[in-house]
């Protein structure tokens, strides 16, 4: 059985096999990446040491690429949900 993670609820992470559960875990990971990237950028602007600020700049670039990759993976998983029609819950033409 797969458990979908919902923000604001206490939950244990376990194996997830359904696309909706996978998408939710990826979404949670993406949010975490965005938050830590924002924190890193804020610290980069606070640090006056040019060498350290430059190194942090490159780390932010890497985190942005990671965030992009997570977003694309999330979109691929969400596409599976919409292509299957399971998320719609009923049939009719749009």
MARLUM-542434 format. One record per residue (C-alpha): residue number from 1; residue in three letters; chain; x, y, z. Coordinates in Angstrom, 3 decimals, padded with zeros to 6 digits. Layout:
N
<node><i>NUM</i><aa>ALA</aa><ch>A</ch><px>X</px><py>Y</py><pz>Z</pz></node>
...
***
This chain:
94
<node><i>1</i><aa>UNK</aa><ch>A</ch><px>000.000</px><py>000.000</py><pz>000.000</pz></node>
<node><i>2</i><aa>UNK</aa><ch>A</ch><px>001.263</px><py>003.482</py><pz>-000.798</pz></node>
<node><i>3</i><aa>UNK</aa><ch>A</ch><px>000.898</px><py>006.469</py><pz>001.459</pz></node>
<node><i>4</i><aa>UNK</aa><ch>A</ch><px>000.486</px><py>009.964</py><pz>000.054</pz></node>
<node><i>5</i><aa>UNK</aa><ch>A</ch><px>002.263</px><py>012.650</py><pz>002.064</pz></node>
<node><i>6</i><aa>UNK</aa><ch>A</ch><px>000.221</px><py>015.722</py><pz>002.891</pz></node>
<node><i>7</i><aa>UNK</aa><ch>A</ch><px>001.853</px><py>018.947</py><pz>004.134</pz></node>
<node><i>8</i><aa>UNK</aa><ch>A</ch><px>001.086</px><py>019.871</py><pz>007.709</pz></node>
<node><i>9</i><aa>UNK</aa><ch>A</ch><px>000.495</px><py>016.307</py><pz>008.838</pz></node>
<node><i>10</i><aa>UNK</aa><ch>A</ch><px>002.929</px><py>014.230</py><pz>010.819</pz></node>
<node><i>11</i><aa>UNK</aa><ch>A</ch><px>003.978</px><py>011.377</py><pz>008.601</pz></node>
<node><i>12</i><aa>UNK</aa><ch>A</ch><px>006.529</px><py>008.672</py><pz>008.104</pz></node>
<node><i>13</i><aa>UNK</aa><ch>A</ch><px>008.154</px><py>008.383</py><pz>004.734</pz></node>
<node><i>14</i><aa>UNK</aa><ch>A</ch><px>007.929</px><py>004.933</py><pz>003.365</pz></node>
<node><i>15</i><aa>UNK</aa><ch>A</ch><px>007.932</px><py>003.211</py><pz>000.007</pz></node>
<node><i>16</i><aa>UNK</aa><ch>A</ch><px>005.627</px><py>004.877</py><pz>-002.504</pz></node>
<node><i>17</i><aa>UNK</aa><ch>A</ch><px>004.583</px><py>003.271</py><pz>-005.777</pz></node>
<node><i>18</i><aa>UNK</aa><ch>A</ch><px>001.584</px><py>005.241</py><pz>-007.060</pz></node>
<node><i>19</i><aa>UNK</aa><ch>A</ch><px>002.296</px><py>008.216</py><pz>-009.327</pz></node>
<node><i>20</i><aa>UNK</aa><ch>A</ch><px>000.322</px><py>010.583</py><pz>-007.039</pz></node>
<node><i>21</i><aa>UNK</aa><ch>A</ch><px>002.427</px><py>009.581</py><pz>-004.032</pz></node>
<node><i>22</i><aa>UNK</aa><ch>A</ch><px>005.655</px><py>009.820</py><pz>-005.999</pz></node>
<node><i>23</i><aa>UNK</aa><ch>A</ch><px>004.649</px><py>013.270</py><pz>-007.278</pz></node>
<node><i>24</i><aa>UNK</aa><ch>A</ch><px>003.916</px><py>014.439</py><pz>-003.755</pz></node>
<node><i>25</i><aa>UNK</aa><ch>A</ch><px>007.320</px><py>013.273</py><pz>-002.497</pz></node>
<node><i>26</i><aa>UNK</aa><ch>A</ch><px>009.036</px><py>014.982</py><pz>-005.432</pz></node>
<node><i>27</i><aa>UNK</aa><ch>A</ch><px>007.007</px><py>018.152</py><pz>-004.813</pz></node>
<node><i>28</i><aa>UNK</aa><ch>A</ch><px>008.078</px><py>018.104</py><pz>-001.159</pz></node>
<node><i>29</i><aa>UNK</aa><ch>A</ch><px>011.713</px><py>017.672</py><pz>-002.234</pz></node>
<node><i>30</i><aa>UNK</aa><ch>A</ch><px>011.413</px><py>020.519</py><pz>-004.725</pz></node>
<node><i>31</i><aa>UNK</aa><ch>A</ch><px>010.000</px><py>022.853</py><pz>-002.081</pz></node>
<node><i>32</i><aa>UNK</aa><ch>A</ch><px>012.908</px><py>021.947</py><pz>000.195</pz></node>
<node><i>33</i><aa>UNK</aa><ch>A</ch><px>015.404</px><py>022.725</py><pz>-002.553</pz></node>
<node><i>34</i><aa>UNK</aa><ch>A</ch><px>013.805</px><py>026.096</py><pz>-003.233</pz></node>
<node><i>35</i><aa>UNK</aa><ch>A</ch><px>013.870</px><py>026.980</py><pz>000.462</pz></node>
<node><i>36</i><aa>UNK</aa><ch>A</ch><px>017.513</px><py>026.014</py><pz>000.932</pz></node>
<node><i>37</i><aa>UNK</aa><ch>A</ch><px>018.496</px><py>027.819</py><pz>-002.264</pz></node>
<node><i>38</i><aa>UNK</aa><ch>A</ch><px>016.831</px><py>030.974</py><pz>-000.949</pz></node>
<node><i>39</i><aa>UNK</aa><ch>A</ch><px>018.678</px><py>030.599</py><pz>002.349</pz></node>
<node><i>40</i><aa>UNK</aa><ch>A</ch><px>021.983</px><py>030.138</py><pz>000.553</pz></node>
<node><i>41</i><aa>UNK</aa><ch>A</ch><px>021.409</px><py>033.201</py><pz>-001.626</pz></node>
<node><i>42</i><aa>UNK</aa><ch>A</ch><px>020.595</px><py>035.285</py><pz>001.457</pz></node>
<node><i>43</i><aa>UNK</aa><ch>A</ch><px>023.827</px><py>034.161</py><pz>003.130</pz></node>
<node><i>44</i><aa>UNK</aa><ch>A</ch><px>025.802</px><py>034.805</py><pz>-000.039</pz></node>
<node><i>45</i><aa>UNK</aa><ch>A</ch><px>024.637</px><py>038.428</py><pz>000.036</pz></node>
<node><i>46</i><aa>UNK</aa><ch>A</ch><px>025.604</px><py>038.760</py><pz>003.705</pz></node>
<node><i>47</i><aa>UNK</aa><ch>A</ch><px>029.171</px><py>037.470</py><pz>003.285</pz></node>
<node><i>48</i><aa>UNK</aa><ch>A</ch><px>031.680</px><py>040.151</py><pz>002.364</pz></node>
<node><i>49</i><aa>UNK</aa><ch>A</ch><px>034.575</px><py>037.792</py><pz>001.637</pz></node>
<node><i>50</i><aa>UNK</aa><ch>A</ch><px>034.759</px><py>037.806</py><pz>-002.195</pz></node>
<node><i>51</i><aa>UNK</aa><ch>A</ch><px>036.252</px><py>034.320</py><pz>-002.474</pz></node>
<node><i>52</i><aa>UNK</aa><ch>A</ch><px>033.591</px><py>032.745</py><pz>-000.285</pz></node>
<node><i>53</i><aa>UNK</aa><ch>A</ch><px>030.780</px><py>034.709</py><pz>-001.970</pz></node>
<node><i>54</i><aa>UNK</aa><ch>A</ch><px>032.066</px><py>033.565</py><pz>-005.365</pz></node>
<node><i>55</i><aa>UNK</aa><ch>A</ch><px>032.139</px><py>029.926</py><pz>-004.229</pz></node>
<node><i>56</i><aa>UNK</aa><ch>A</ch><px>028.592</px><py>030.260</py><pz>-002.887</pz></node>
<node><i>57</i><aa>UNK</aa><ch>A</ch><px>027.503</px><py>031.733</py><pz>-006.207</pz></node>
<node><i>58</i><aa>UNK</aa><ch>A</ch><px>028.665</px><py>028.549</py><pz>-007.949</pz></node>
<node><i>59</i><aa>UNK</aa><ch>A</ch><px>026.879</px><py>026.411</py><pz>-005.365</pz></node>
<node><i>60</i><aa>UNK</aa><ch>A</ch><px>023.666</px><py>028.338</py><pz>-006.025</pz></node>
<node><i>61</i><aa>UNK</aa><ch>A</ch><px>024.096</px><py>027.645</py><pz>-009.746</pz></node>
<node><i>62</i><aa>UNK</aa><ch>A</ch><px>024.351</px><py>023.912</py><pz>-008.989</pz></node>
<node><i>63</i><aa>UNK</aa><ch>A</ch><px>021.298</px><py>024.042</py><pz>-006.739</pz></node>
<node><i>64</i><aa>UNK</aa><ch>A</ch><px>019.347</px><py>025.789</py><pz>-009.503</pz></node>
<node><i>65</i><aa>UNK</aa><ch>A</ch><px>020.214</px><py>022.966</py><pz>-011.917</pz></node>
<node><i>66</i><aa>UNK</aa><ch>A</ch><px>019.157</px><py>020.411</py><pz>-009.291</pz></node>
<node><i>67</i><aa>UNK</aa><ch>A</ch><px>015.889</px><py>022.276</py><pz>-008.780</pz></node>
<node><i>68</i><aa>UNK</aa><ch>A</ch><px>015.311</px><py>022.308</py><pz>-012.553</pz></node>
<node><i>69</i><aa>UNK</aa><ch>A</ch><px>015.921</px><py>018.558</py><pz>-012.730</pz></node>
<node><i>70</i><aa>UNK</aa><ch>A</ch><px>013.538</px><py>017.884</py><pz>-009.828</pz></node>
<node><i>71</i><aa>UNK</aa><ch>A</ch><px>010.870</px><py>020.040</py><pz>-011.493</pz></node>
<node><i>72</i><aa>UNK</aa><ch>A</ch><px>011.200</px><py>018.186</py><pz>-014.796</pz></node>
<node><i>73</i><aa>UNK</aa><ch>A</ch><px>011.015</px><py>014.822</py><pz>-013.033</pz></node>
<node><i>74</i><aa>UNK</aa><ch>A</ch><px>007.933</px><py>015.954</py><pz>-011.118</pz></node>
<node><i>75</i><aa>UNK</aa><ch>A</ch><px>006.275</px><py>017.080</py><pz>-014.372</pz></node>
<node><i>76</i><aa>UNK</aa><ch>A</ch><px>006.994</px><py>013.690</py><pz>-015.996</pz></node>
<node><i>77</i><aa>UNK</aa><ch>A</ch><px>005.397</px><py>011.867</py><pz>-013.067</pz></node>
<node><i>78</i><aa>UNK</aa><ch>A</ch><px>002.400</px><py>014.234</py><pz>-013.062</pz></node>
<node><i>79</i><aa>UNK</aa><ch>A</ch><px>002.015</px><py>013.666</py><pz>-016.813</pz></node>
<node><i>80</i><aa>UNK</aa><ch>A</ch><px>001.582</px><py>009.950</py><pz>-016.050</pz></node>
<node><i>81</i><aa>UNK</aa><ch>A</ch><px>-001.282</px><py>010.793</py><pz>-013.701</pz></node>
<node><i>82</i><aa>UNK</aa><ch>A</ch><px>-003.082</px><py>012.935</py><pz>-016.254</pz></node>
<node><i>83</i><aa>UNK</aa><ch>A</ch><px>-002.410</px><py>010.588</py><pz>-019.172</pz></node>
<node><i>84</i><aa>UNK</aa><ch>A</ch><px>-003.867</px><py>007.635</py><pz>-017.282</pz></node>
<node><i>85</i><aa>UNK</aa><ch>A</ch><px>-007.102</px><py>009.506</py><pz>-016.574</pz></node>
<node><i>86</i><aa>UNK</aa><ch>A</ch><px>-007.137</px><py>008.135</py><pz>-013.015</pz></node>
<node><i>87</i><aa>UNK</aa><ch>A</ch><px>-007.018</px><py>011.605</py><pz>-011.473</pz></node>
<node><i>88</i><aa>UNK</aa><ch>A</ch><px>-010.116</px><py>012.783</py><pz>-013.289</pz></node>
<node><i>89</i><aa>UNK</aa><ch>A</ch><px>-012.565</px><py>010.455</py><pz>-011.520</pz></node>
<node><i>90</i><aa>UNK</aa><ch>A</ch><px>-015.257</px><py>010.485</py><pz>-014.197</pz></node>
<node><i>91</i><aa>UNK</aa><ch>A</ch><px>-015.704</px><py>010.362</py><pz>-017.937</pz></node>
<node><i>92</i><aa>UNK</aa><ch>A</ch><px>-016.899</px><py>013.039</py><pz>-020.325</pz></node>
<node><i>93</i><aa>UNK</aa><ch>A</ch><px>-015.494</px><py>014.993</py><pz>-023.213</pz></node>
<node><i>94</i><aa>UNK</aa><ch>A</ch><px>-013.884</px><py>018.399</py><pz>-022.598</pz></node>
***
